[in-house]
Amino acid sequence: MDEPDFVDLSGVVCPDTGVTAREAAVSAIIARDHLGAEASTTETAETTARRLAMIEDVRVLTGVLALELGDGGSTDSGFDPARQARLVHEATMRSDSFALCAALTLVGLDDEARPGPG
């Protein structure tokens, strides 16, 4: 049986914040790596439970990053990492659908980063 085609959700944009699912996923990866944490979901978990756990993981991780960066103020370059982290976390909190897109993007990025066989 053929595997289903992968749908790239990384470009999904939160209409309220302008944050993409890829930005949220990368923020979650940064926080996860900083904490040395692992995703709490397992492949054997029931689909609905796994989906909810993935959403919660992304929300917690983006929240941790927003807290870690705090209110550092803007930099001379015009990019404000603390503000961006807050927007990312806000985007994941506003919508379960967006948070799930970010979580699935995170899984895809993790899969890409794994060394292939051989």
DSSP file (Angstrom, degrees, kcal/mol; ACC not computed):
  #  RESIDUE AA STRUCTURE BP1 BP2  ACC     N-H-->O    O-->H-N    N-H-->O    O-->H-N    TCO  KAPPA ALPHA  PHI   PSI    X-CA   Y-CA   Z-CA
    1    1 A M              0   0    0      0, 0.0     2,-0.1     0, 0.0     0, 0.0   0.000 360.0 360.0 360.0 135.6    0.0    0.0    0.0
    2    2 A D        -     0   0    0      1,-0.1     3,-0.1     3,-0.0     0, 0.0  -0.417 360.0-115.1 -72.0 145.5    1.3    3.4   -0.9
    3    3 A E        -     0   0    0     -2,-0.1    -1,-0.1     1,-0.1     3,-0.1  -0.546  37.9-102.3 -76.3 146.5    2.1    5.9    1.8
    4    4 A P        -     0   0    0      0, 0.0    -1,-0.1     0, 0.0     2,-0.1  -0.346  43.0 -96.1 -66.8 150.8   -0.1    9.0    1.9
    5    5 A D        -     0   0    0      1,-0.1     2,-0.3    -3,-0.1    -3,-0.0  -0.401  40.1-113.8 -65.6 142.4    1.4   12.2    0.5
    6    6 A F        -     0   0    0     -2,-0.1     2,-0.6    -3,-0.1    -1,-0.1  -0.622  23.5-146.6 -78.7 133.0    2.9   14.5    3.1
    7    7 A V        -     0   0    0     -2,-0.3     2,-0.8     2,-0.0    -1,-0.0  -0.904  12.6-135.4-102.0 121.8    1.1   17.8    3.5
    8    8 A D        +     0   0    0     -2,-0.6     3,-0.3     1,-0.2    97,-0.0  -0.677  30.4 169.6 -81.2 110.8    3.4   20.7    4.4
    9    9 A L    >   +     0   0    0     -2,-0.8     3,-1.8     1,-0.2    12,-0.3   0.371  49.7 101.0 -98.6   1.8    1.7   22.6    7.1
   10   10 A S  T 3  S+     0   0    0      1,-0.3    12,-2.2    11,-0.2    13,-0.3   0.734  77.8  55.4 -64.6 -22.8    4.8   24.8    8.0
   11   11 A G  T 3  S+     0   0    0     -3,-0.3    -1,-0.3    10,-0.2     2,-0.1   0.439  74.2 124.0 -90.5   0.7    3.5   27.8    6.0
   12   12 A V    <   -     0   0    0     -3,-1.8     9,-2.0     8,-0.1     2,-0.4  -0.428  51.3-150.4 -63.0 132.4    0.1   28.0    7.9
   13   13 A V  B     -A   20   0A   0      7,-0.2     7,-0.2    -2,-0.1    -2,-0.1  -0.896  14.0-127.8-113.7 134.4   -0.1   31.5    9.3
   14   14 A C     >  -     0   0    0      5,-2.9     4,-2.9    -2,-0.4     3,-0.4  -0.692  20.0-148.8 -73.1 119.6   -1.9   32.6   12.5
   15   15 A P  T  4 S+     0   0    0      0, 0.0    -1,-0.2     0, 0.0    76,-0.0   0.756  92.2  51.6 -66.8 -22.8   -4.1   35.4   11.2
   16   16 A D  T  4 S+     0   0    0      1,-0.1    75,-0.0     3,-0.1    -2,-0.0   0.813 126.5  18.4 -82.8 -31.0   -4.0   37.3   14.6
   17   17 A T  T  4 S-     0   0    0     -3,-0.4     3,-0.1     2,-0.2    -1,-0.1   0.628  90.5-126.7-116.1 -19.3   -0.2   37.3   15.0
   18   18 A G     <  +     0   0    0     -4,-2.9     2,-0.3     1,-0.3    70,-0.1   0.543  60.1 143.7  80.2   6.7    1.3   36.6   11.5
   19   19 A V        -     0   0    0     -5,-0.3    -5,-2.9    68,-0.2    -1,-0.3  -0.586  43.1-137.1 -81.2 139.2    3.4   33.8   13.0
   20   20 A T  B  >  -A   13   0A   0     -2,-0.3     4,-2.0    -7,-0.2    -7,-0.2  -0.580  20.4-116.7 -91.6 160.1    3.9   30.7   10.8
   21   21 A A  H  > S+     0   0    0     -9,-2.0     4,-2.5   -12,-0.3   -10,-0.2   0.853 117.6  56.5 -61.7 -34.4    3.7   27.1   12.0
   22   22 A R  H  > S+     0   0    0    -12,-2.2     4,-2.8     2,-0.2     5,-0.2   0.918 105.2  50.3 -64.3 -43.1    7.4   26.7   11.1
   23   23 A E  H  > S+     0   0    0    -13,-0.3     4,-2.2     1,-0.2    -2,-0.2   0.911 112.6  47.4 -60.5 -41.9    8.3   29.7   13.4
   24   24 A A  H  X S+     0   0    0     -4,-2.0     4,-2.2     2,-0.2    -2,-0.2   0.907 112.1  49.7 -66.1 -41.2    6.3   28.1   16.2
   25   25 A A  H  X S+     0   0    0     -4,-2.5     4,-2.3     2,-0.2    -2,-0.2   0.920 111.0  48.7 -64.3 -43.7    7.9   24.7   15.6
   26   26 A V  H  X S+     0   0    0     -4,-2.8     4,-2.5     2,-0.2    -1,-0.2   0.904 110.4  51.7 -63.8 -40.6   11.4   26.2   15.6
   27   27 A S  H  X S+     0   0    0     -4,-2.2     4,-2.3    -5,-0.2    -1,-0.2   0.911 110.2  49.3 -60.6 -41.7   10.7   28.1   18.8
   28   28 A A  H  X S+     0   0    0     -4,-2.2     4,-2.7     2,-0.2    -2,-0.2   0.891 110.3  50.6 -65.1 -39.4    9.5   24.9   20.4
   29   29 A I  H  X S+     0   0    0     -4,-2.3     4,-2.9     2,-0.2     5,-0.2   0.919 109.1  51.3 -64.6 -43.0   12.6   23.0   19.3
   30   30 A I  H  X S+     0   0    0     -4,-2.5     4,-2.3     1,-0.2    -2,-0.2   0.938 113.8  44.1 -59.4 -46.8   14.8   25.8   20.7
   31   31 A A  H  X S+     0   0    0     -4,-2.3     4,-2.4     2,-0.2     6,-0.2   0.917 113.4  50.8 -64.7 -43.0   13.0   25.6   24.1
   32   32 A R  H  X>S+     0   0    0     -4,-2.7     5,-2.0     1,-0.2     4,-1.4   0.918 112.5  46.2 -61.4 -43.6   13.1   21.8   24.0
   33   33 A D  H  <5S+     0   0    0     -4,-2.9    -1,-0.2     2,-0.2    -2,-0.2   0.887 111.3  52.2 -66.9 -38.0   16.8   21.7   23.3
   34   34 A H  H  <5S+     0   0    0     -4,-2.3    -1,-0.2    -5,-0.2    -2,-0.2   0.892 116.0  40.5 -63.2 -40.0   17.5   24.3   26.0
   35   35 A L  H  <5S-     0   0    0     -4,-2.4    -1,-0.2    -5,-0.2    -2,-0.2   0.669 103.7-129.0 -81.7 -17.7   15.6   22.2   28.6
   36   36 A G  T  <5 +     0   0    0     -4,-1.4    -3,-0.2    -5,-0.2    -4,-0.1   0.791  57.6 154.1  70.6  26.7   17.0   18.9   27.4
   37   37 A A      < -     0   0    0     -5,-2.0     2,-0.3    -6,-0.2    -1,-0.2  -0.392  37.0-143.8 -88.8 163.9   13.3   17.7   27.2
   38   38 A E        -     0   0    0     -2,-0.1     2,-0.1    -3,-0.1    -1,-0.0  -0.894  34.1 -91.9-120.3 153.7   11.8   15.0   25.1
   39   39 A A        -     0   0    0     -2,-0.3    15,-0.1     1,-0.1    14,-0.0  -0.398  29.6-141.8 -62.6 142.2    8.3   15.0   23.5
   40   40 A S  S    S+     0   0    0     13,-0.2     2,-0.2    -2,-0.1    -1,-0.1   0.510  70.3  95.7 -87.4  -3.6    5.8   13.4   25.9
   41   41 A T        -     0   0    0     12,-0.1     2,-0.3     9,-0.1    -2,-0.1  -0.527  57.1-156.6 -89.0 154.9    3.9   11.7   23.1
   42   42 A T    >   -     0   0    0     -2,-0.2     3,-1.1     1,-0.1    -2,-0.0  -0.908  27.4-120.0-126.0 157.6    4.4    8.1   22.0
   43   43 A E  T 3  S+     0   0    0     -2,-0.3    -1,-0.1     1,-0.2     7,-0.1   0.767 112.0  56.0 -64.6 -25.6    3.6    6.4   18.7
   44   44 A T  T 3  S+     0   0    0      2,-0.0    -1,-0.2     6,-0.0     3,-0.1   0.554  81.4 112.0 -87.6  -7.0    1.3    4.0   20.5
   45   45 A A  S <  S-     0   0    0     -3,-1.1    -4,-0.0     1,-0.1     5,-0.0  -0.305  83.0 -91.4 -66.3 150.2   -0.9    6.6   22.1
   46   46 A E     >  -     0   0    0      1,-0.1     4,-3.1     4,-0.1     5,-0.3  -0.300  40.4-113.9 -57.1 145.4   -4.5    6.9   20.9
   47   47 A T  H  > S+     0   0    0      1,-0.2     4,-2.6     2,-0.2     5,-0.2   0.892 113.7  44.6 -54.8 -48.5   -4.8    9.4   18.0
   48   48 A T  H  > S+     0   0    0      2,-0.2     4,-2.4     1,-0.2    -1,-0.2   0.921 116.0  47.0 -65.3 -43.4   -6.9   12.0   19.9
   49   49 A A  H  > S+     0   0    0      2,-0.2     4,-2.3     1,-0.2    -2,-0.2   0.899 113.2  49.3 -64.5 -40.5   -4.8   11.7   23.0
   50   50 A R  H  X S+     0   0    0     -4,-3.1     4,-2.4     2,-0.2    -2,-0.2   0.916 110.5  50.5 -65.1 -42.9   -1.6   12.0   21.0
   51   51 A R  H  X S+     0   0    0     -4,-2.6     4,-2.2    -5,-0.3    -2,-0.2   0.928 112.0  47.0 -61.0 -46.2   -2.9   15.0   19.1
   52   52 A L  H  X S+     0   0    0     -4,-2.4     4,-2.4     1,-0.2    -1,-0.2   0.888 112.0  50.7 -64.7 -38.7   -3.8   16.8   22.4
   53   53 A A  H  X S+     0   0    0     -4,-2.3     4,-2.6     2,-0.2    -1,-0.2   0.887 109.3  51.1 -66.1 -38.5   -0.4   15.9   23.9
   54   54 A M  H  X S+     0   0    0     -4,-2.4     4,-2.2     2,-0.2    -2,-0.2   0.911 110.4  49.1 -64.2 -42.5    1.4   17.3   20.8
   55   55 A I  H  X S+     0   0    0     -4,-2.2     4,-2.3     1,-0.2    -2,-0.2   0.930 112.4  47.9 -61.4 -45.9   -0.6   20.6   21.1
   56   56 A E  H  X S+     0   0    0     -4,-2.4     4,-2.8     1,-0.2     5,-0.2   0.897 108.9  54.2 -63.9 -40.4    0.2   20.8   24.8
   57   57 A D  H  X S+     0   0    0     -4,-2.6     4,-2.8     1,-0.2     5,-0.2   0.940 110.4  45.9 -57.5 -48.4    3.9   20.2   24.1
   58   58 A V  H  X S+     0   0    0     -4,-2.2     4,-2.6     1,-0.2     5,-0.3   0.911 113.6  49.3 -63.2 -42.6    4.1   23.0   21.6
   59   59 A R  H  X S+     0   0    0     -4,-2.3     4,-1.9     2,-0.2    -1,-0.2   0.924 113.7  45.3 -64.3 -44.0    2.2   25.4   23.9
   60   60 A V  H  X S+     0   0    0     -4,-2.8     4,-2.5     2,-0.2    -2,-0.2   0.941 114.8  47.7 -65.2 -46.8    4.4   24.6   26.9
   61   61 A L  H  X S+     0   0    0     -4,-2.8     4,-2.2    -5,-0.2    -2,-0.2   0.909 113.0  46.7 -64.6 -42.3    7.7   24.8   24.9
   62   62 A T  H  X S+     0   0    0     -4,-2.6     4,-2.1    -5,-0.2    27,-0.3   0.860 112.5  52.1 -68.3 -32.0    6.8   28.1   23.2
   63   63 A G  H  X S+     0   0    0     -4,-1.9     4,-2.3    -5,-0.3    -2,-0.2   0.892 107.6  51.5 -67.0 -40.0    5.7   29.5   26.6
   64   64 A V  H  X S+     0   0    0     -4,-2.5     4,-2.8     2,-0.2    -2,-0.2   0.921 110.3  48.9 -62.2 -44.0    9.0   28.5   28.1
   65   65 A L  H  X S+     0   0    0     -4,-2.2     4,-2.4     1,-0.2     5,-0.2   0.918 110.0  51.1 -63.5 -42.1   10.9   30.3   25.4
   66   66 A A  H  X S+     0   0    0     -4,-2.1     4,-1.4    19,-0.3    -1,-0.2   0.907 113.6  45.4 -61.1 -41.4    8.8   33.4   25.8
   67   67 A L  H  < S+     0   0    0     -4,-2.3    -2,-0.2     2,-0.2    -1,-0.2   0.904 111.2  52.5 -67.7 -41.3    9.5   33.3   29.6
   68   68 A E  H  < S+     0   0    0     -4,-2.8    -2,-0.2     1,-0.2    -1,-0.2   0.900 113.1  43.4 -61.9 -41.4   13.2   32.7   29.1
   69   69 A L  H >< S+     0   0    0     -4,-2.4     3,-0.7    -5,-0.2    -1,-0.2   0.758  89.8 171.9 -77.8 -23.4   13.6   35.6   26.7
   70   70 A G  T 3<  -     0   0    0     -4,-1.4     2,-0.6    -5,-0.2    -1,-0.2  -0.140  60.1 -33.3  54.1-141.5   11.4   37.8   28.9
   71   71 A D  T 3  S+     0   0    0      1,-0.2    -1,-0.2    -4,-0.1     3,-0.1  -0.596  73.8 156.8-113.2  68.3   11.3   41.4   28.0
   72   72 A G    <   -     0   0    0     -3,-0.7    -1,-0.2    -2,-0.6    -2,-0.1   0.584  46.9-128.1 -72.1  -9.7   14.7   41.9   26.6
   73   73 A G        -     0   0    0     -3,-0.1     9,-0.3     7,-0.1    -1,-0.1   0.057  37.3 -55.3  79.1 162.9   13.8   44.9   24.5
   74   74 A S        -     0   0    0      6,-0.1     6,-0.2     7,-0.1     2,-0.2  -0.354  51.6-129.6 -77.3 156.9   14.4   45.4   20.9
   75   75 A T    >   -     0   0    0      4,-1.0     3,-1.6    -2,-0.1    -1,-0.1  -0.508  29.3-101.1 -97.6 170.9   17.8   45.1   19.3
   76   76 A D  T 3  S+     0   0    0      1,-0.3     4,-0.1    -2,-0.2    -1,-0.1   0.761 118.8  65.2 -63.3 -24.8   19.5   47.6   17.0
   77   77 A S  T 3  S-     0   0    0      2,-0.2    -1,-0.3     1,-0.1     3,-0.1   0.596 112.9-116.0 -75.8  -9.4   18.6   45.4   14.1
   78   78 A G  S <  S+     0   0    0     -3,-1.6     2,-0.5     1,-0.3    -2,-0.1   0.257  81.0 117.1  92.3 -13.6   14.9   46.0   14.6
   79   79 A F        -     0   0    0     -5,-0.0    -4,-1.0     4,-0.0    -1,-0.3  -0.792  48.5-162.5 -90.7 127.9   14.2   42.3   15.4
   80   80 A D     >  -     0   0    0     -2,-0.5     4,-2.5    -6,-0.2     5,-0.2  -0.880   5.9-170.7-112.7  98.2   13.0   41.8   18.9
   81   81 A P  H  > S+     0   0    0      0, 0.0     4,-2.5     0, 0.0     5,-0.2   0.857  86.4  53.1 -58.5 -37.5   13.4   38.1   19.9
   82   82 A A  H  > S+     0   0    0     -9,-0.3     4,-2.0     2,-0.2     5,-0.1   0.927 111.3  45.6 -65.5 -43.9   11.4   38.5   23.1
   83   83 A R  H  > S+     0   0    0      2,-0.2     4,-2.4     1,-0.2    -1,-0.2   0.918 113.0  50.7 -63.7 -43.7    8.4   40.0   21.3
   84   84 A Q  H  X S+     0   0    0     -4,-2.5     4,-2.6     1,-0.2    -2,-0.2   0.908 109.1  51.2 -61.9 -41.9    8.6   37.4   18.6
   85   85 A A  H  X S+     0   0    0     -4,-2.5     4,-2.4     1,-0.2   -19,-0.3   0.896 110.0  49.9 -62.9 -39.8    8.6   34.6   21.2
   86   86 A R  H  X S+     0   0    0     -4,-2.0     4,-2.6     2,-0.2    -2,-0.2   0.910 111.1  49.0 -64.4 -41.6    5.5   36.1   22.8
   87   87 A L  H  X S+     0   0    0     -4,-2.4     4,-2.5     2,-0.2    -2,-0.2   0.905 110.7  50.8 -64.0 -41.2    3.8   36.3   19.5
   88   88 A V  H  X S+     0   0    0     -4,-2.6     4,-2.0     2,-0.2    -2,-0.2   0.944 112.6  45.2 -61.3 -48.3    4.7   32.7   18.7
   89   89 A H  H  X S+     0   0    0     -4,-2.4     4,-1.9   -27,-0.3    -2,-0.2   0.921 112.0  52.1 -63.7 -42.5    3.3   31.5   22.1
   90   90 A E  H  X S+     0   0    0     -4,-2.6     4,-1.9     1,-0.2    -1,-0.2   0.904 107.4  53.4 -58.9 -41.6    0.2   33.6   21.7
   91   91 A A  H  X S+     0   0    0     -4,-2.5     4,-0.9     1,-0.2    -1,-0.2   0.900 109.6  47.3 -61.6 -41.2   -0.4   32.1   18.2
   92   92 A T  H  < S+     0   0    0     -4,-2.0     7,-0.3     1,-0.2    -1,-0.2   0.819 113.1  49.5 -71.4 -28.5   -0.2   28.5   19.7
   93   93 A M  H  < S+     0   0    0     -4,-1.9    -1,-0.2    -5,-0.2    -2,-0.2   0.785 104.1  59.3 -79.1 -27.4   -2.6   29.5   22.5
   94   94 A R  H  < S+     0   0    0     -4,-1.9     2,-0.4     1,-0.2    -1,-0.2   0.798 113.1  26.7 -71.9 -29.2   -5.2   31.1   20.3
   95   95 A S     X  -     0   0    0     -4,-0.9     4,-2.3     1,-0.1    -1,-0.2  -0.980  50.9-157.3-145.9 126.4   -6.0   28.0   18.2
   96   96 A D  H  > S+     0   0    0     -2,-0.4     4,-2.4     2,-0.2     5,-0.2   0.885 102.8  54.8 -62.5 -38.5   -5.8   24.3   18.6
   97   97 A S  H  > S+     0   0    0      2,-0.2     4,-2.2     1,-0.2    -1,-0.2   0.924 109.6  44.9 -63.3 -45.1   -5.6   23.9   14.9
   98   98 A F  H  > S+     0   0    0      2,-0.2     4,-2.5     1,-0.2    -1,-0.2   0.926 112.6  51.5 -65.2 -44.0   -2.6   26.3   14.6
   99   99 A A  H  X S+     0   0    0     -4,-2.3     4,-2.4    -7,-0.3    -2,-0.2   0.879 109.9  50.2 -60.7 -37.7   -0.9   24.6   17.5
  100  100 A L  H  X S+     0   0    0     -4,-2.4     4,-2.9     2,-0.2     5,-0.2   0.905 108.4  52.0 -67.4 -40.8   -1.4   21.2   15.9
  101  101 A C  H  X S+     0   0    0     -4,-2.2     4,-2.1     1,-0.2    -2,-0.2   0.922 111.6  47.6 -59.1 -43.2    0.1   22.5   12.6
  102  102 A A  H  X S+     0   0    0     -4,-2.5     4,-2.4     2,-0.2    -2,-0.2   0.908 111.8  50.0 -63.5 -42.3    3.1   23.7   14.6
  103  103 A A  H  X S+     0   0    0     -4,-2.4     4,-2.2     2,-0.2    -2,-0.2   0.910 111.7  47.2 -64.2 -42.9    3.4   20.4   16.4
  104  104 A L  H  X S+     0   0    0     -4,-2.9     4,-2.2     2,-0.2    -1,-0.2   0.865 111.3  51.7 -67.7 -35.0    3.3   18.4   13.1
  105  105 A T  H  X S+     0   0    0     -4,-2.1     4,-2.6    -5,-0.2    -2,-0.2   0.899 107.7  53.1 -64.9 -40.4    5.8   20.8   11.6
  106  106 A L  H  X S+     0   0    0     -4,-2.4     4,-2.5     2,-0.2    -2,-0.2   0.922 108.5  49.6 -59.0 -45.5    8.0   20.1   14.6
  107  107 A V  H  X S+     0   0    0     -4,-2.2     4,-2.5     1,-0.2    -1,-0.2   0.914 111.0  50.3 -60.4 -43.2    7.7   16.4   14.0
  108  108 A G  H  X S+     0   0    0     -4,-2.2     4,-2.2     2,-0.2    -2,-0.2   0.904 110.4  48.7 -62.7 -42.0    8.7   16.9   10.3
  109  109 A L  H  X S+     0   0    0     -4,-2.6     4,-1.8     2,-0.2    -2,-0.2   0.891 111.0  50.9 -64.8 -39.7   11.7   19.0   11.3
  110  110 A D  H  X S+     0   0    0     -4,-2.5     4,-1.1     2,-0.2    -2,-0.2   0.916 109.9  50.2 -61.7 -43.0   12.8   16.3   13.8
  111  111 A D  H  < S+     0   0    0     -4,-2.5     3,-0.4     1,-0.2    -2,-0.2   0.899 110.0  50.2 -62.7 -40.9   12.4   13.7   11.0
  112  112 A E  H  < S+     0   0    0     -4,-2.2    -1,-0.2     1,-0.2    -2,-0.2   0.841 109.2  52.6 -64.8 -33.2   14.5   15.7    8.6
  113  113 A A  H  < S+     0   0    0     -4,-1.8    -1,-0.2    -5,-0.2    -2,-0.2   0.689  87.2  98.8 -78.7 -18.6   17.2   16.2   11.2
  114  114 A R  S  < S-     0   0    0     -4,-1.1     2,-0.1    -3,-0.4    -3,-0.0  -0.473  84.5-109.9 -71.3 137.7   17.5   12.4   11.9
  115  115 A P        -     0   0    0      0, 0.0    -1,-0.1     0, 0.0     3,-0.1  -0.442  35.7-123.9 -66.3 138.6   20.4   10.8   10.2
  116  116 A G        -     0   0    0      1,-0.2     2,-0.1    -2,-0.1    -4,-0.0  -0.236  36.5 -77.3 -76.7 169.4   19.3    8.4    7.4
  117  117 A P              0   0    0      0, 0.0    -1,-0.2     0, 0.0     0, 0.0  -0.363 360.0 360.0 -65.9 143.2   20.1    4.8    7.2
  118  118 A G              0   0    0     -3,-0.1    -2,-0.0    -2,-0.1     0, 0.0   0.489 360.0 360.0 111.2 360.0   23.4    3.9    6.0
